[in-house]
Amino acid sequence: MASAAPELTEPHVLAHTKRRLFPDEDTENTYAVVDTQFAQERWIDDQRIDDEVRDRLAPFNHVQLGSGYPDLVGVRPVDNDLLAVDRVGEEPPLIAIEAKGYTGTQRPDVERGIVQAYDRLGEANVAFLAAPQDSLSQSARTLARELNVGILAVDGDGAVTAALEPRVVGNRTSSEVSAIRFQASAQGVADTNFSLNHPKNYLAYPLAVYHEARTEDVLAERVVKAVDGARTGAEFLDLIAVEPDGVQLRPLGREVVRFALREYGSVDAALDGFADWKRSRTRFCDLAPTWGQVARRVVYEYPGTKLLVEELQTMHDDGIPEPSIVELVEYLHDQSPTFTVELFIRGTDDVRQRVLDADGDLQRDQLENGDVYHSPTVFQLKTMLYHAGILTESGVEPSNLDPTRDEWALREPLDRFR
């Protein structure tokens, strides 16, 4: 085995571990974030964190589980050789990892890492300690076994093996956990999950699936030629599920079809209306009020919408009726920090490093730069909320965004005294 000490600092240990557990971040039901302390240019002993290591660790966020902040939090289907059981239920498990490595001549405190990992099991399904292989004593293995904490041994070449497989446990769900699961789902905004910003293009997709003709042909001819974008957005809004054997309607998509049949008698007749709305700039809820109500219901089912509407109403009650996106993100971050960062801030390491300090606090001056914001939220989602009659203004591409003037206000706020 190659010598471990000089190279296996904590950032290196974590980078090797993430590569082993999350080799392909584009895989379905997979998402992971690393704590913001690793986004900094230098580690605690003033050692520089290599750009390659930071790139491997990104994206960054400061996620609280238990009484602290694990080094890595992620969701993915776990390989059987890493667990003491083969099946973990319908959803992939939420994984918490504590990493320990060499700091100068100081050996890794693996026992402390095991206790920290154990603390995360109140909200995580699986907890691991990751540490250099030559730092793992028998007493540490015994402690981990008693606490149901897995051990991942990292050797000097970066290979990661399971020295102790943990059992999967149930847990309670916090808003922080929900934010990571949200990003791992088909509705997450970790990548650009929809490219069209008008809800009609997504509402039409279930109708095209139900139509007797080929779905792609119906959609391209009657609604929009960007068929792939419409399909991805319809999946994003939980109207359809893209399965190995084809596209299936989800319950919300079936309701859209039922509405069309009730109002028009057939999906074919309903799609005639969609053809008439091509290239219209009118707000959708004004252009087609009944379909606007359907769009409102669909976008309200999206997890980010509920958070936005409730907090915008609270801000209105507090005397901030027309907040800018800077004010909104600051306010939301105090209430739901993990969800806010995942929903609004781009996941690249340079952006998260600029926006969040080592403790996960926001750097307000960076929020005034449009390029830090996530396009699927500030452009596409906001525009759909505008068309559904929820927000007063449409979305703007980050490249054209002036965050200090970008208004996020409810079109129909409630009077707090009624």
N, C-alpha and C positions, 0 to 999 in steps of 0.2 A: 504493500500500500504506500502511496506517495505521502510525503510529509504534509501535515495539515496546518500546523500552527501559523505560519506567516500569512497564508492566503485566506484561511477560513475565518474571517471576521464575520460579525453578525449579518451585515448586508450580503456578503458572499454566500453564507449559509442559506439565507432566505431566498436569494436569487436561484440557487441550485434547487431548492425545495419547490419553489413556484414552478420552475421548468418541469419538474417531475410530476407534480400534481395537476398543473394547469398548462399542459404542453401546447394546446391549441385553444386560444381564447375565443375563437369564432364558433366553437362547438355549441350546439343547442343546449340550453339549460346550464350554461357555464358562465360564471363571472367572478372576479376576485379583485380586491383592492388591498394595498399595502399601506401601513400607517404612514402618516405624513412626516414622521421623523426621518424616514429613509429618502425623502425627496430632497433633502438638503445636500449641499455640495460636499460637506465634510461630516464624518462620523464623530462619535463622542470623544475619541482620543485624538481628534484633529487629523485623522487619516482621510484622504480624499476618497469619495465614493465614485468609482469609475462611471463614466457616462453609459457604458455598455451595461453595467449592473443596474443603474437607475432605469434605463430603458426596459430592462427585463422585469423590474419590479412595478413599473407603472401599470395602471393608474393608482393614484394615492387618495386616501381619505382617512379621517380620524373617527373610527367606529367604536362606540362603547359597547362592550359585552361584559356582563357581570360588573365587577367593580373597577375595571380597567379597560385598556385599549390593546387588543391583540396585535401582533405584528402583521398578520395576514388574516383576512376574513374572505371566504369565498363559498360559492355554491357550484357543485358539479357532481355527476355520477362518479363514484369512487371505484377504482379498480379493486377487485376482490382480494388481491394479495396485500392490500393495505388495511383491511378490516377483519374483525373476528366473526362477521356474519356476511352472508351473500346478498341479502335483500334488505333494503332500508325503507320500504314503503313506496308510495306513488311519487313523491317528490324527491329530488336529489338532496343529500344532506347539506346542511350549513356547516362549514369547516372553519375552525379557529386554530391558528398556528402561532406558537411562541418560538422564536429563534434565539439561540445563544451561540456566540462565537468568541474567538480569541480577541483580546484587547491588549496590544503590546505583549507583555509576558504573562498577563493574567489569564488564567484558565477560565473557560466558560462556567458560569454558575448554573449547572443543569438542574439541580434540585429546585432552585428558585423558579426556573422556567417551567418545571413540571407543576408546581403549585399554582403559578399564574395560569397555565393552560387549564388546570382543573377548575379554576374560578370561572372560566368561560362556559363550562358545561351547563350552566343554568339556562343559557339561551342558544348555544350551539349544539348540533347533533353529534359532532365529533371534534375532539381536541387533540392536537399533536404538539410535542416538543420536537424541534429540529435542532441538531447539534453535531459538531464534529465527532466522527466515530470514535476517536481515541480519547474523548472526554467522558464517555458513558461508562460509569462504574456499575458494579452489580447492585450496589445500594440504590442508585438512581433508578435502575430498571425495576427493582422491587417496589420502590415508592410509586412509580408510574403505574405498575400493575395494580396496586391497591387503589389508586385513584381513578382508574380507567382512562388514563392518558396514553395515547400512542407515542411511540418514539420513532423518529426518522433519523437515521444515521447518515451523515454526509462524509464521504472520504475526500482525500486531497485532490482527486481528479474530478470532483463534482458529482460523482454517482451517489444517488440517494436510495437507500433500502430501508424497509420496515424492520426495525429491531424489536418492536412490540406493537401488535395490532390491537386497537381499541374496539370496544363494542359501541354500536350506534345507540343513542338515547333520544328520547323525546325531549321537548323543551317548551318553554313559554315563548310567545312571539312578541318582540318589542318593535317599535317603529324603526329602530336601527337595523334590526334583522330584516324587517319587511323591505327596507330600501335595497338591500343587497339581493334578496330574492326577486324583487321587482326588476332589477337590472339583468338578472339571469333569465328572466321569462321572455316570451315573445313580445311583450309590451315594453321592455326596457329600452332606454335611449342611449345605451353604451355606444352603439354605432348608429348611422343614419338609417332608421328603420322605416321611414316613409319619405318619399320625395315629392309628393303632390300635396298641396295645401288646401284643396277644396274638398269638403266632406262628401259631396255628391259622387266623386270618383270612387270612394270606398263604399258608400251605400249601394251603388250600382253593382258591385261585385257579387254579393249574394244573389241578386236577381239574375245576373249572367250565369252563375253556377246552376240556378234552378231552371233556366231556359233550356229548351230541348236542343238548341243548336250548340256548337262548340263555344265554350266560355270565352276564349280569347278573341274569337271572331266577333261575337256579340258586343263585347266591351270595346274593341277597337273601332267598330263601325258606328256604334250608337253613343258612346260616352267619351272615351279617351284612348289615344293610341299607346300611351305609356302603360301597357298592360301589366308589366312586371311591377311597376311602382304601385299600381292600384291593388294588386294582389298582396304585396308586402304590407301596405297600409291597412288593408282589410284584416289581415292577420294581426297586425299591431293593435287594432281596435277590437279584437276578439270576435269579429264577425265570421271568420272562417278559420279552419285549421288545415295546414298543409301537411298531409300525411303521405307516407310512402306510396300508398295506392291511389293518391289523388287528393283533390281539395274537398273538404267536408264542411258543411255549414255548422257553425256553433249555435247555441241557443239564441244569442242575440241576433245572429244572422238570419235564423229562421223567423224571428219576430219581424225583421225587416221585410222578408218575403210575404209573411201573413198580412202585414200592413198594405203592401202593394196589391195583393189579391183582393183585399177588402175594398180598397179605394178605387181600383182600376179594373178589376175583374180578371186580369192576367198580368204576368210580368212583362209580356210583350207590349201591352198598352202602357204600362208604367214607364218602360224604357223609352217610349216615344217622347215623354216629357223630358227625360234626361238629354235627349238629342237637341231639344229646343233651348236648353240652358248652356250649351257650349259657348265658351268665351264671354259669358256674362260677368260683369264686374259688380253687379248688385249683391248686397249681402243676402246669403242664401235664405235665411229665415224670413226676409222680406220678399224675396223673389218667389219662394214656394213655401208658404207658412206651414202647411201640414208636414211636408218633408223636413222643414226646419225643426219642427218639434221632435221628429224621429232622430235627426242629427244631434239635437241637444241631449236626448236620452243616451245615444250611443257614446258621445264624447264624455258624458258625465260618468259613465261606467269606467272610464280610464282612471287609474289610481291617482295620477298627477292632478287631474281636474278637481277631484274632491278636496285635495289639500289646498289647491290654489283658491277655490271658491270660499272655503271656510276661513282661510287666513285673510283674504281680501275683505271679507265681511267684517272680521275682527278689526282690521286696520281702519275700515270705514267707521266702525264704532268708536275707535280711539282717535278720530279726527284726522285720519290720513286717507281721504276718499280716492285720491288719484295718485298713488305712489309711482315713482319711477322704478325701473327694474333694479336699480341699485338699492333703493329703499326696501323693495320687496324681498330681495335675496338676503339682505341684512336681517330683516324681520323674521323671515322663514328660518334662517340659520339658527336663530335663538330658540325656535320651537322644535325643529326637526333637522338637525345639522346634516346628518348623513344623506337623507332624502333630498335636501336642498342642493347639496353639492352634486349628487348624481344626476338630478333633474336639470340643473342649469349650467354647470361648469364643465367645459370640455375635459376629457379624460387624459389628454396627453401629459407627459411628465413635466414639460416646461410650463404649461398653463397651471396645473395644480400646484407646482412649486411656487409660481408667482402669486397665486390667489390665497394659498393656505400656508401658514407658518408651521413650524415643527410641532406645535401643540394643536394644530387643526383650526386655529383662529383665522378669520377672514382678514385679508389686507384690503381695506376699503378702496384705496386709490387704484388698485388693479381692477376693481369692479366697474370702473369708469371706462375701461377699454372694451370695445365691442367684440374683439377677437377672442375673449376668454369664454364667451357664452356658447352654449350648445345649440346648433341650428335647429334640430328637430323640436326643441322646446320653444325658443324665442321666435322662430319663423313659422314652421309648419303647425305646431300645436296651437300657438297663439292665434294664428289665422283661422284655424278650424273653430276655436272657441269664439272668435269674432263672428264667423258665419253662422254659428249655432245660437247667436244672440246672448252669449254669456259675458263677453268682454266688449269694451267700447272701441278698441282700436285693433287693427290687423297687425300681424307679425312682420318683422323686418329681418332680412339676412344679416348675420353678424358683421359682414364686411361693410354694411351700410348703417349699422346700428350706433346711435348716440345714446348710451345707457342713461345719461342724466335726464334725457327728454323722452325716453321710451315709456309711455304710460301703460300701466296695468290696473284697470279699474273695472268694476262690475257695471254692466249696463243697467241692472235692476237691483241695486243694493236695498236691503231692508232697513226700515227705521228701527233703531234699537229699542225705542220706547213703546213699540206696539207688539 
